[in-house]
């Protein structure tokens, strides 16, 4: 078996799962010598009354209330952020709370959740030390039965390897894990910058692992943000919950629910967190600062292009914070983003207010239609 299978386009009608299947069975020709065909999956269609007449039990929530899950069985959480924002510490805190059936950041944990964690970068000795400190501070020895960690291959695990997919599925079954934690994304089999096709291929690898496991399996994936502070790649469609972790300085972190597909209560909200002893976090009821409002106010009355470092100097925050806030305001449609606008260096990443917003700040200005953002807009 090859550790790094190459995927090729197999024509119209072939899905990523078909390609995974084809490459796994390469070398196993059918009786007539031809390459094997993937097995057909049956398709079933119901009328409206027949479809809604079935009382189907909703999947259990591993994190969040039943009916409003943040992480359902067979679900996917994608957490992204800048280096040093607290992604690894937050993820570690989450799996400990899940293991001990303790509510986390105000979110319900109804029962102990067993996790298998793949940390795929950094020195293993420091990772062991961090875990030891966390376990001692958590103060609940029962979590030891619900937490498992990949020891080998250290920093070389990849879902792109069939051997690794088979092996990790066997380990998930052996320890009866509910949740497989993987990170960082760029090291565990994701190839490319995150185009829709590249992400679909990676989804095929996740489905392949899940299909080899004889139990429901959820994924928690840790990812980096891009240079503009947004999620790297076209990931908005895929996860059930998409979380942006932003460093807020002075021992504070923002936990932004960019997307919570099954929880209208959480979708679009932000938790302001204060770091606490034992590598854990407390929810701060009152926001430390509203950097979104402060940043938008700093741009008002001007059509000047500004870099994130210039913005940080004006708003008096860290450059990394300014970059994340600018990316979110761009996503909301309040700001425009351009690389190398007129009057700036060719590679300068710059932001300014949208034209309609600028006009609205001038008394008695004629109305102008709001420009539509390009459909292929990405950082």
N, C-alpha and C positions, 0 to 999 in steps of 0.2 A: 504493500500500500504506500502511496506517495504521501509525504507529509504536507506537501503544498500542491493540491490538485488545481489544475488550470481549468477554468470554466470557459466553454465556448458557446456561442449562440447556436441553437439547434433548430432554428426556424420558427415560423408562426405556430402558435398553440402550445409551445413549450414554456412551462413555468420554471421559476428558480428551483422549486422542489423537484421537478422532473429532471433538471440538469444535475442536481445533487444525486438523485437516484441513478441516473445514467452513468455518472463517473464512478460511483461506488460499485456498479455492476459491470464496468468495462472489463473485457476479457472473459465474459460469460456469455458467449453467443448462443442464440437459439438453435433449435434442431436443424434449421436450414442454413446455418452459418451466418445469419444476419445479426446485427446488433439487437439486443433485447429492447422491447417497448415497455414503457412504464405501465403498471396496472391501472385500469380505468377506475376512477372513483365514481360510485353511483350518484346520480343527481335526483333529488326528490322535490316536488313542488306541491304546496297545499293552497287551497282557496282561503279567503280571509277567515271565514268562520272556523274552518278546520284548524287553521294556524293559531288563531287566538284562543281556540277552545282547549288547547293543551296547557295544563298547569305544570309549568317547568320550574323546578327549584333553582333559584339564582345561585351562582357560584359564591362560595364563602369568601368573606373579606379577611385577608391576612392582616391588613392595616386599614383602619377606618371602620365606620359603622356598617352593618349589613344594610344593603340598599343604597349606601353612599360610599362605596369602597375607594380608597386611595390606591390600594394594591389588592386586586382580586386574585383568587386562584387562577392559574394560567395567565396572569396579567404581566405587565411590563412597566416598570418605573425607570425613567431615564433622568439622571441627575447630572447637570453640567455646571461648570463654573471655572473661574480662573485659578491658576496655581496658588495655593495658600489661602483660598477662600474658606476651606473647611470641608470639602467634599468627602475626603476619606474619613475624617473624624465624625462627621454626621452619619455616614453610612455605617461605621462601626458602632456608633451609639444606637442607631436604629436596630441593627441585628441583635444587639444585646437586649434591648427592650423587647423585641419580638420574642427572643428566646425565653425571657422571663415573664412573658405575658403582662408586661407593664405598658400602660398607655404612653405614647411617645409624642411630645410636642402638642399635647391636647388631642391627639388622634387615638381612637380606640384600638386596643389589641385584645381580642376576645379569648384567645387561647395561645399556649406556647407555639411558636413557629420555629421549625428547624431549618437552619441555613447552612449552605456550603459556600464558602467565600474563596474566590480566586483573586488574589492580589498579584498583579502581573508586572510590577515595576518596583525598583528600589532594593536596597540591601535587605535580605531576609532577617538578619540579626536585629535590625531596628524594628522591623515589623513584629517579631516575636516580643521584643521589649515593650512596644506599644500595647500589644494584646495583654501582656502580663500586668501592666499598669492598669489597664481598663478593667480586667477581671477582678483585681484586688479592690479597686475603687467601687465597682458595681455592688459588691457585697451580697451576691446571691449565687451560691455554689450550684444551684440547680441548672443554671444556664449551660454548664459544661456538657450536659447531655444533649443540647440542642444547637451546638456550634461546632462546625467542622471547617478546616482550612487546608487548601492545597499546599502540600509541602514540595512535591516534585511533579513536573519539571518547573523549577522556580524561574519566573520571568520569561519563560519560553512557551507557555501554554497558548494554543490557538485553536479556535473552532474551525479554522481553515484546514486543519488536519483531521482526516477521517479517524485515525487512531485516537486522537484526543477526544473527538466527539463521542466515540464509542466508549472510551474509558471513563469520561466524566459522567455519562449517562449511567454506566454501571455503578459508579460511586454514589450518584444521587439515589439510585435504587437501594444500594447497600445500607446507606445511613438513613434512608427514608426522609430525604430533605424535601421541604415545601418550597424553598427559595434558593435559586442559584445567583450569587452575586458575582459580577464580572467587572474588572476595571484595571486600567483604563481601556476604553473602547478601542483605541487605535492599535492596541497590542494583542487583542484577543480574536483577530480574524477579520476585522473590518478593513477592506481594501479601498483606497481612493479617498477623495475629499468629501464624499457624502451626497453624490447625485442620487436621484430617485432610484435609478437602476442599481447602483452600488448598494444602497440601503436595502433594496428588495433582495439582493443576493445574500446579504447578511441575515435578513429575516429568514431566508431559506435555511441557513445554518442553525438558527435558533429553533425553527420548526423541526429540523432533523433531530436535534437533541431531545426535544420534547416528545417526539414520536417514538424514541427509543426507551423512554421512561414509562414504567407501568403505574404512574401516579400523576396527579395534577402537579405542574411545576411552573412557578412564577420566576421572572427574571428581574434583577435590579442591576442596572448598568451605569457605570460612572464614566463621564465623558468630559472633555475639555471644551471651553468656549473658543470661538475664533478671535482674530485680532481685533475685531470690532465689538467684542463682548457679547455676541449672540451665540446660539447653539451652532456648532460647526457641522454643517450639512443640513439637508432637507428632512429633518427628523420630526417635524411637528405632527405629521400624520400618524406615526407609528405607535408611540407609547400610550398606555392608558393614562399615565401621569407624567408630565414633563416639569421638572423643577430646576429653577435657576438659583444657584447658590452664589451670593455676592458678599464679599468682605465689606464690612461697614466701619472698620477701624475701631480702636480702643476696646478690643475684646467683643465685638458685636458682628453678627452675620445676618443677612437677609435671606429668607427662604421663600422664594417667589414661585407660586403655583402658576406657571405659564399655561398649563393645561391640566385639567382634572376631569377626564371624560365622564366618569360616573358619579362625580360629586359636585353638584351645582353650588353647594355651600363653600367649597374650597376653591373652585375655579376662579382664576384671576385675582386671588388674594395674596397677601404677604404676611409672613410671620417675622417679627423682629426678635432675634435671639441674642442672648448674652451668654458668653462662654462661662462655664462653671467648673468647679473642681471635679476631677475624675473624668475628664474629657467628655463632658456632657453639656447640655444647654438648657437654659431657662427661657421661656417665652416672656418677652417684655410687652406688657399690655399697651403702653404708649410708645409710639415710634420715637426713636432717638432723634432722627431728622427725616424730613420728607425731601430727599434729594431730587426726586422727580419734579416736584413743584419748584424747588429752588433753581434747578437747572433750566427748566422752561422759562422761569422768570428772568434768568440771566441772559437768555437769548432774545427776549422781547424788545421790540423797538429797533431791531437791527437786522440787516440781511447779510451780515458778515459771516464768512466761513471760519470755523474754529476747529482746532484739533482737540482731542480729548485731554491733552496735557494743558492746553490753554484754558479749557473749560474747568479743569481741576483747580487751576490757580485762581480763577474767578470765584468758583463756588466754595473753595477752601475744603477740598476733600482729596483723597488719594487718587492718583491717575487711574488705577484699576477700577475704583468705584465709579469715576466719571465715565469710563469707557462702557461699563455695564449699563449705567443709567442712560447714556446716549443711545445705545443699541435698543433698549426697551422703548424709549421715546420715538425712535425711528420706526420700530415695529408697530407702535400705536398710530403712526401717521402724523405725529406732531412735528417731527424733524425730517430733514432730507440728509442723505449720506452720499458723498461723492469722493472718489480718489483723484487727487490732482486737479481741483477746480481752478478756474482762471485766477491768476495772481498768487497761486500757492505752488509749492514744489510738486513735481509730477507724481510722486508716490505718497503725498501727504493725505492721510485719512481725515476728512473734514465733515462737519455737520453745520446746518443752519436751519432756521425756521422755514416751513413751507410757505410758498408765496401767498397763499390765501390767508394764512395766519398773520403774516406781516401786514397785509392790507387791512385786516380787521382791526389792527392796532392804531391805524391812522384815522382820525375823525373825518367823517364825511367822505371817505374814500369810496370810489365806485366799486360795486360788487364785481368779483371775478370768479369764474368757476374754479373749483379746487382741482388741481392737476391730479390725474390718475397715476398712481405709482406703476412702474413697468411690471409686467407679469413675471419677468425673469429676475426680479430684484433679489439680490442676496449679497451678503458681505464677502 
